Amino acid sequence: MLTIDETIQYFAERELDKAMAGPSMPKRATVIVMKPKTGEILALANRPGYDSNKYGEFASENWRNAAVSNTYEPGSTFKIITAAAALEEGVVKPEDRFYDPGYYSVGGHRIKCWRSYNPHGSQSFTEVMENSCNPGFVEVGLKMEDKEKGIFYKYINAFGFGGKTGVELPGEANGIMIKEENLKPINIGTISIGQGIAVTPIQLITAVSAVANGGVLMEPQIVRQVVDGDNNVLQDFQPKEIRRVISEQTAETEREILESVVSKGTGRNAYIPGYRVGGKTGTAQKAGSGGYLAGKYVASFIGMAPVNDPEIVCLVIMDEPQGYPNQGGQIAAPVFKAVVEDTLRYLGVVSQYTVEQEENNKAAGQEKQVSVPEVINLTPEEAEKVLKIEGLKAKIKGSGKVVTSQTPAGMAKVKAGSEVILNLGEGDSSLVPGAVTVPDLTGKRVREVAELLGAMGLKLNPDGHGQVVRQEPVPGTKIQTGQEVKVFFAEEETQETLGP
């Protein structure tokens, strides 16, 4: 029994397939979704994939599980680790000022800012993170080393880099780190911005999940239970805490900084309306024999939501995207947004509306209209659950094992909170045992659909992202419990107002 959630896995694979077929057409891509409080892996997907029944027909490099076996230089997503260490050690505070002239000189080398053509100038450390400014992070990394030699590596090791995470998957790599005794100031500078160190995707998401989890590092988990053929539990795996890496206060401070990266900085494309999202972009030049490879990059984004109480962390990696744009904020952040938005709704994480939005809704005086689901042939307990999901109340009349009739009838449009009268009976010859009526799912999000169909004993086969635009079978169709409903989702098109 895996920790993988097949619906969240679908979200990840759906977005990877879109990315692989889109304009950026990366050489390969990976998405991992983790529950930071337990270390459970909810989704893990790689592209390109292969058919394990016909593996010989695919390139051998596709057989690797890139999420645990491949190493890469993480680039600016690693700045989350640099910031965590520096904040914890007190060498920097969010309001501390920095000056970016476009570069930082270390041991005769210049480490450039990505915006060296138009430097950021004076900025706070929060703005250094928002702008993903390399000189600011190089300065912070060197300040740590000045405070205590080897302290930066102490945190890097504590976050789990340089060794296996312990995930129950074969072929896990250790990552690549320069030996501590060989470190020079230039190495500290480059590692501070995520270059000169190679990590695995599972290492990075596990480390960042510690920031989401109040500073506590959890062992990543993909197996929940081992059961036998009779469903007897042979082995039960519980979440495993590894160590505390940073304090709760430091973790909270960094999450707030990461939120500003999404609301104001390079991570704007990861913003999800109604939720507090924090994260970090990354665009790292790929290393090759003899140096870095011209024109070859790894674009990535890692983030968490909701920032005040993170339920999920998601990492998106695009290896060697083609053409332009090739930055993590442009091509990886939108994938993160699509996966995380649907996951939050599916998990039932309540959206966090702004005061302005709530006031606008009240001013509009809008009363939500819902479609009454037909609950005939369900037990009274099942029927009440279905109606409750739709925001309706049930009034039971009579006695019997199943609902034989209802008022209002199925598919009627009523105000949310309305009462539905359910008449019970023993059923009759017109009611096929196990038959239920497919509800109208139009306009619902994935979580709402999954919850409603699940309560009716039906399976969801989702396609697309956003709100329901079509379903098969159509509303009102009688089908057996256990059958599948194909539901097509799409984002609502934005209407643009044309000027004169």
C-alpha positions in Angstrom: 0.0 0.0 0.0 1.7 3.2 -1.2 1.5 6.8 0.0 0.9 7.8 -3.6 -2.5 9.3 -4.1 -3.7 8.3 -7.6 -5.6 11.5 -8.2 -2.6 13.7 -7.2 -0.4 11.5 -9.3 -2.8 12.1 -12.2 -2.4 15.9 -11.8 1.4 15.6 -11.9 1.5 13.4 -14.9 -1.1 15.5 -16.7 1.0 18.6 -16.3 4.2 16.9 -17.3 2.6 15.6 -20.5 1.5 19.1 -21.3 5.0 20.5 -20.7 6.7 17.8 -22.8 4.4 18.6 -25.7 4.5 22.4 -25.2 6.8 25.1 -26.6 9.6 24.5 -24.1 9.8 20.7 -24.9 12.4 19.8 -22.1 14.6 16.8 -22.6 13.2 15.4 -19.4 11.1 16.5 -16.5 10.1 15.5 -12.9 7.4 16.4 -10.4 7.3 15.4 -6.8 4.5 16.2 -4.3 5.2 15.6 -0.6 3.2 16.0 2.6 5.8 17.9 4.7 4.3 17.0 8.1 4.8 13.3 7.6 7.3 13.0 4.6 4.7 11.0 2.6 5.1 11.2 -1.2 1.7 11.9 -2.7 2.9 12.0 -6.3 6.2 11.2 -8.1 6.4 11.4 -11.9 9.1 11.5 -14.5 9.0 12.1 -18.3 9.9 10.6 -20.6 8.6 7.3 -19.3 8.6 3.8 -20.6 6.4 0.6 -20.6 7.9 -1.8 -18.1 6.3 -4.7 -20.0 8.3 -3.7 -23.1 11.3 -1.9 -21.5 13.6 -3.1 -24.3 11.8 -0.8 -26.8 12.9 2.3 -24.8 16.2 4.1 -24.3 17.9 2.7 -21.2 18.2 6.2 -19.7 14.4 6.3 -19.4 14.4 3.3 -17.1 16.0 5.4 -14.3 13.8 7.0 -11.7 15.2 10.5 -12.1 13.5 11.7 -9.0 15.9 9.6 -6.8 18.7 8.5 -9.1 19.7 11.6 -11.1 21.7 14.5 -9.7 21.7 18.1 -10.9 22.8 21.5 -9.8 19.7 23.1 -8.2 20.5 26.7 -8.8 18.5 29.3 -7.0 16.0 26.8 -5.4 19.0 26.0 -3.1 18.9 29.6 -1.8 16.1 28.3 0.5 18.8 26.3 2.3 21.3 29.1 2.4 18.7 31.5 3.8 17.5 29.0 6.4 21.1 28.5 7.7 21.9 32.3 7.7 18.6 33.2 9.4 19.1 30.5 12.1 22.7 31.6 12.8 21.6 35.2 13.0 24.0 36.4 10.3 21.1 38.0 8.5 17.6 39.4 9.2 14.8 40.0 6.7 15.2 43.7 6.9 19.1 43.8 6.6 20.3 45.9 3.6 22.4 44.8 0.7 23.8 46.5 -2.4 23.9 44.8 -5.7 26.3 46.4 -8.3 25.7 43.5 -10.7 28.4 41.1 -9.4 30.3 40.0 -6.3 34.0 39.5 -6.3 35.4 36.4 -4.6 39.1 35.4 -4.7 39.7 37.1 -8.0 36.4 35.7 -9.6 33.2 37.7 -10.3 29.9 36.0 -9.6 27.4 37.9 -11.7 23.7 38.6 -10.9 21.3 37.4 -13.5 20.4 41.0 -14.0 23.9 42.4 -14.2 22.9 44.6 -17.1 20.6 46.5 -14.7 21.6 45.7 -11.1 19.1 45.6 -8.3 21.1 48.2 -6.2 20.0 48.7 -2.6 17.6 46.1 -1.3 16.6 44.3 1.9 17.3 40.6 2.4 13.7 39.8 1.7 14.1 41.7 -1.6 17.3 39.8 -2.3 15.2 36.6 -2.1 12.3 38.1 -4.1 14.8 39.1 -6.9 16.9 35.9 -6.6 19.9 38.2 -6.5 23.1 36.2 -6.6 25.5 38.8 -5.1 23.3 39.1 -2.0 23.4 35.3 -1.4 27.1 35.1 -2.0 27.6 37.8 0.6 25.4 35.9 3.1 27.2 32.6 2.5 30.6 34.2 3.1 29.3 35.9 6.2 28.4 32.5 7.7 31.9 31.2 6.9 33.4 34.2 8.6 31.4 33.6 11.7 32.5 30.0 12.0 34.4 27.9 9.5 32.4 25.0 8.3 29.1 26.2 9.6 27.4 26.3 6.2 28.3 22.7 5.5 27.0 21.7 8.9 23.6 22.9 7.8 23.8 21.4 4.3 24.6 18.1 5.9 21.8 18.5 8.5 19.3 19.1 5.8 20.3 15.7 4.3 22.4 16.6 1.3 25.4 14.4 0.5 23.7 11.2 1.6 20.7 9.0 0.9 17.3 10.2 2.3 16.2 6.6 3.1 13.2 6.6 0.7 12.1 3.0 0.0 13.1 3.2 -3.7 16.0 1.5 -5.4 18.9 3.4 -7.1 19.0 6.4 -4.8 22.1 8.6 -5.4 24.0 10.5 -2.7 24.5 13.7 -4.6 27.9 15.3 -5.1 29.6 17.7 -2.7 33.1 19.1 -2.7 35.1 17.7 0.3 34.9 20.1 3.1 38.7 20.3 3.5 39.0 21.4 -0.2 36.5 24.3 0.1 37.7 27.7 -1.0 35.8 31.0 -0.7 34.8 30.8 -4.4 33.2 27.4 -3.6 31.2 28.8 -0.7 30.1 31.6 -3.0 28.8 29.3 -5.8 27.2 26.8 -3.4 25.3 29.7 -1.8 23.5 30.2 -5.1 23.1 26.5 -5.8 26.0 25.9 -8.2 29.0 23.7 -7.4 26.8 21.2 -5.6 24.7 18.4 -7.1 21.6 17.1 -5.4 18.8 14.7 -6.2 15.2 15.9 -6.5 14.1 13.8 -3.5 16.9 15.4 -1.4 15.8 18.9 -2.3 12.1 18.4 -1.6 12.8 16.6 1.6 15.0 19.5 2.8 12.5 22.2 1.8 9.8 20.2 3.5 11.7 20.7 6.7 11.2 24.5 6.3 7.5 23.8 5.7 7.3 21.5 8.7 8.5 24.1 11.3 12.2 23.1 11.0 11.8 19.3 11.4 13.3 17.0 8.8 11.2 13.9 8.0 12.3 10.8 6.2 10.5 10.6 2.8 8.0 7.7 2.8 6.4 5.9 -0.2 5.3 2.7 1.4 2.5 2.9 4.0 1.7 -0.8 4.6 2.5 -4.3 3.5 -0.6 -6.6 3.5 -1.1 -10.2 2.5 -3.7 -11.6 0.1 -6.4 -11.6 2.8 -5.7 -7.9 3.5 -4.0 -8.6 6.9 -1.4 -6.0 7.7 2.1 -7.6 7.8 4.0 -4.4 8.3 2.9 -0.8 9.1 5.2 2.2 8.3 4.8 5.3 10.4 6.2 8.8 9.7 9.8 9.0 10.9 11.4 12.2 12.3 15.1 12.5 11.5 16.1 15.7 13.3 15.3 19.3 14.0 17.4 21.5 11.6 16.2 25.0 12.3 13.9 26.6 14.9 10.1 27.1 14.4 10.6 30.8 14.4 13.3 30.6 11.6 11.1 28.4 9.5 8.1 30.7 9.9 10.2 33.7 9.0 11.6 32.0 5.9 8.1 30.9 4.8 6.9 34.5 4.9 9.9 35.5 2.8 9.1 32.8 0.3 5.5 34.0 0.2 6.8 37.4 -0.9 8.8 35.7 -3.7 5.5 34.5 -5.1 3.4 37.6 -4.5 6.1 40.2 -5.5 9.2 38.4 -7.0 10.3 36.0 -9.6 7.7 33.4 -8.6 4.6 35.3 -9.6 3.5 32.6 -12.0 3.1 30.2 -9.1 0.4 32.4 -7.4 -2.9 30.6 -6.7 -5.9 32.9 -6.1 -7.4 32.3 -2.6 -4.3 30.6 -1.1 -1.0 31.7 0.5 1.7 30.2 -1.6 5.5 30.4 -1.0 8.3 29.2 -3.2 11.5 29.7 -5.1 12.5 29.7 -8.7 15.7 28.2 -10.1 17.5 28.5 -13.4 20.9 26.7 -13.3 23.3 26.3 -16.2 24.2 22.6 -16.7 27.6 21.3 -15.9 29.5 19.2 -18.3 33.0 17.9 -18.9 35.3 20.9 -18.8 32.8 23.4 -17.4 29.3 24.6 -17.9 27.4 23.9 -21.2 26.4 26.9 -23.2 22.6 27.2 -23.7 21.7 24.2 -21.6 19.8 24.9 -18.3 17.7 23.2 -15.6 14.6 25.3 -14.9 12.8 24.5 -11.7 10.4 25.7 -9.0 9.8 24.4 -5.5 7.1 25.7 -3.3 4.6 25.1 -0.5 1.0 25.9 0.4 -0.7 27.3 2.5 2.3 29.2 3.8 0.9 29.6 7.3 0.2 25.8 7.7 1.8 23.9 4.7 -0.1 20.8 3.6 2.0 20.1 0.5 5.3 20.9 -1.0 5.8 20.5 -4.7 9.0 20.4 -6.8 9.0 20.8 -10.6 12.1 20.3 -12.7 12.5 20.9 -16.4 15.8 19.6 -17.8 17.1 21.4 -20.9 14.0 23.3 -22.0 14.2 24.4 -25.6 14.1 28.0 -26.8 13.1 31.0 -24.8 11.9 31.6 -22.1 13.9 29.0 -20.2 13.7 30.4 -16.6 12.1 28.4 -13.8 9.7 31.2 -13.1 8.4 31.1 -16.6 8.1 27.4 -17.4 8.3 25.5 -14.1 6.2 27.8 -11.9 3.0 27.4 -14.0 3.3 23.6 -13.8 3.6 24.0 -10.0 0.5 26.2 -9.9 -1.7 23.8 -11.9 -0.7 20.7 -9.8 -0.9 22.5 -6.5 -4.2 24.3 -7.2 -6.0 21.1 -8.0 -4.3 19.2 -5.2 -5.3 21.8 -2.5 -8.9 21.7 -3.7 -8.9 17.9 -3.9 -7.6 17.6 -0.4 -10.2 20.0 0.9 -7.8 22.7 2.0 -10.0 25.7 2.6 -9.2 28.8 0.5 -8.0 31.9 2.3 -10.0 34.8 0.8 -8.9 38.3 1.4 -11.1 40.7 3.3 -11.7 42.7 0.1 -13.0 39.5 -1.7 -15.3 38.6 1.2 -16.8 42.2 1.3 -17.3 42.1 -2.5 -19.2 38.8 -2.2 -21.4 40.2 0.5 -22.0 43.4 -1.4 -23.1 41.5 -4.5 -25.7 39.7 -2.4 -25.2 36.5 -4.4 -26.9 33.4 -3.2 -25.3 30.2 -4.4 -27.5 27.9 -6.5 -26.9 24.2 -6.5 -28.1 21.3 -8.5 -30.0 18.7 -6.3 -28.4 15.3 -6.7 -30.8 12.4 -7.2 -30.2 10.1 -4.2 -32.9 7.5 -4.9 -31.8 4.0 -4.2 -29.2 5.2 -1.7 -29.4 4.3 2.0 -30.6 7.3 4.2 -27.0 7.6 5.6 -25.5 7.7 2.1 -28.2 10.1 0.9 -27.6 12.5 3.8 -23.8 12.5 3.1 -24.3 13.3 -0.6 -26.7 16.2 0.2 -24.4 17.6 2.9 -21.5 17.7 0.4 -23.7 19.8 -1.9 -24.7 22.1 1.0 -28.2 20.8 1.3 -30.2 19.5 4.3 -32.0 16.1 4.4 -35.4 15.6 6.0 -36.2 11.9 6.4 -39.8 10.6 6.2 -41.1 7.0 6.6 -39.0 3.9 7.2 -37.1 1.5 5.0 -33.6 0.7 3.8 -33.4 3.0 0.8 -34.7 6.4 -0.5 -37.6 5.7 -2.9 -38.5 9.3 -3.8 -37.4 12.8 -3.0 -38.6 16.4 -3.2 -37.2 18.5 -4.9 -36.5 16.0 -7.7 -32.9 15.3 -8.9 -31.4 18.0 -11.1 -33.6 20.8 -9.7 -31.8 24.1 -9.0 -32.2 25.4 -5.4 -30.5 27.7 -3.0 -27.7 26.3 -1.0 -28.9 25.3 2.4 -32.3 24.2 1.2 -34.1 21.1 2.6 -34.6 18.0 0.5 -37.4 15.6 1.7 -36.4 11.9 1.4 -39.1 9.2 1.5 -37.8 5.8 2.6 -39.1 2.4 1.6 -38.0 -1.1 0.9 -37.5 -0.4 -2.8 -39.6 -1.9 -5.6 -39.1 -3.7 -8.9 -38.4 -0.4 -10.7 -35.2 0.1 -8.7 -32.3 -1.9 -10.0 -30.1 -2.9 -7.0 -26.9 -0.8 -6.8 -28.1 1.7 -9.5 -27.5 5.4 -8.9 -28.1 8.5 -10.9 -25.1 10.4 -12.2 -25.2 14.0 -10.7 -24.6 17.3 -12.6 -21.0 18.1 -12.1 -20.9 21.3 -14.2 -18.6 24.0 -12.8 -17.2 22.0 -10.0 -13.5 21.6 -9.2 -11.7 18.3 -8.9 -12.0 17.9 -5.1 -15.7 18.6 -5.2 -16.2 16.1 -7.9 -14.1 13.5 -6.2 -15.9 13.9 -2.9 -19.4 13.8 -4.5 -18.8 10.8 -6.7 -17.0 9.0 -3.9 -20.1 9.5 -1.6 -22.3 8.0 -4.3 -20.0 5.0 -4.8 -18.7 6.1 -8.2 -15.2 6.4 -9.5 -13.7 9.6 -11.0 -11.7 9.5 -14.2 -10.5 13.1 -14.6 -9.2 14.8 -17.7 -7.9 18.3 -17.8 -7.5 21.1 -15.2 -9.9 23.7 -13.8 -13.7 23.4 -13.7 -16.0 20.7 -15.1 -17.1 21.5 -18.7 -18.3 18.0 -19.7 -19.0 14.6 -18.3 -19.6 11.0 -19.5 -22.2 9.7 -18.8 -24.3 12.8 -18.9 -26.2 14.0 -15.8 -29.3 11.9 -15.0 -27.9 8.6 -16.4 -28.5 5.5 -14.3 -25.4 3.5 -13.7 -24.1 0.9 -11.2 -22.1 1.8 -8.1 -18.4 1.2 -8.7 -18.6 2.4 -12.3 -16.4 5.2 -13.7 -17.5 8.7 -14.6 -15.2 10.5 -17.1 -15.1 14.2 -16.2 -13.5 16.8 -18.4 -12.0 19.9 -16.8 -10.9 23.2 -18.4 -9.9 26.7 -17.2 -12.4 29.4 -17.7 -11.3 31.7 -20.5 -10.4 35.2 -19.5 -12.6 37.8 -21.2 -10.6 40.9 -22.3 -12.3 44.2 -22.6 -11.2 45.9 -25.8 -10.5 49.6 -25.7 -11.9 52.2 -28.1 
